[in-house]
Amino acid sequence: MRQKLVAGNWKMNGSAASIQTLLDGIQAGLASVKNAEVVVCPPFVYLAQVAQALAGTSMAWGAQNLSKEALGAFTGEIAAQMLNDFQCKYVIIGHSERRSFYGETDQIVAEKYATALKHGLKPILCVGELLSEREADQTEAVIARQLDAVIALNGIDALNQGVIAYEPVWAIGTGKTASPEQAQAVHAFIRSRIAAQAPDLAQKLQILYGGSMKPDNAAELMAMPDIDGGLIGGAALKAADFLAICQAA
Ligand code: 13P
């Protein structure tokens, strides 16, 4: 049995005050979450606050991005070793917003994956197709290309140390969720593609779904055999909704 994982990607939201309220709310209900590891990924500047609030609890935290470079003259970037300073366990890599708004290519994503592993961070590797790609029947080809870039640079065994998140771009922040069957089909495709090279690894690999996961659809999505949890955007910003999703796992 794979452990379920529910991660909140807070994106560029929150303030010191609202984050404290959110963390207090999540922690107040945490005892009711039986089956999932619970993770939050705040904006970088709030990592110290989150690390302090969650130290010694069962929750883990991560960053939403990192630089592929080590320390140096890279204005505005954040290095993996800085994330180590704040005890990040996870780092989201290759989110579709990074790919589309900030030009992150498959190659850059693969290099970031390597940097994360080098520093003991667990990458949450995001893959997913645009609506136009789905409509052109390109979903599997796109996901295969995104995965293969990471495998080509890092080797298949590198996936052992990470988590994959399938996030169909057309479902992110749109209120349009992939149906459980649509999501399951892609999750099964991802697992089978990895199984072709590493069957044991594929069985152990956690594959999360992301894209308008909410309290009212979380249980049926996470009941699918290859869906091992969620990467949650909007609904992770309300403690009650986030907890309800964690409880559905
Ligand atoms: P929403 O849950 O807001 O659709 O966002 C999903 C997402 O992008 C998580 O990384």
Residues whose N, C-alpha, C, O or C-beta is under 5 A from the ligand:
A	BS01	13P	N9 A171 I172 G173 T174 G210 G211 S212 M213 L231 I232 G233 G234 A235
